[in-house]
């Protein structure tokens, strides 16, 4: 089975393997990432990686030239017409990997998998991620006030979405 979902100029997106588990867990646990996400445990990632990928996927963002991982995405609700991007974590910040990876993921989502809609939520203080999502075409759809309890503090989530018709423009 070909694990490559889509390739671009510098990057390719591929299904995660069990050998990627430590990488995924270390990205989640890194302090610069952990404050912006809700981490999932190793057992959950093992379940995703060993699944057939019809409902959920862990996707590795990989540098084509070196075959080195530079980040990962977690996708859910792939068995519906409205997919959710739950984790967007890039290890090497400031290199454009997040933007290129997100563009590839959107191309795969809409042009190859033919989803009607994708959505993502983001902590309201994650300005870098919000800028990225909006710059590739996501639209703010709402605010979920005090939705997540993190270390005793209630945090807001901004919900962003994109329709296939918006992507096609």
ABEGO torsion letter per residue (X at the ends): XBABABBBAABBBBBBBAAAAAAAAAAAABAAAAAABBBBBAAAAAAAAABAGAABBBBBBBBAAAGBBAEBBBBBGAABABBBBABBBBABBGAGAAAAAAAAAAAAAAAAAGBABBBBBBBAABAAAAAAAAAAGBBBAEBBBGABBBGGBBBBBBBBBBBAAAAAX
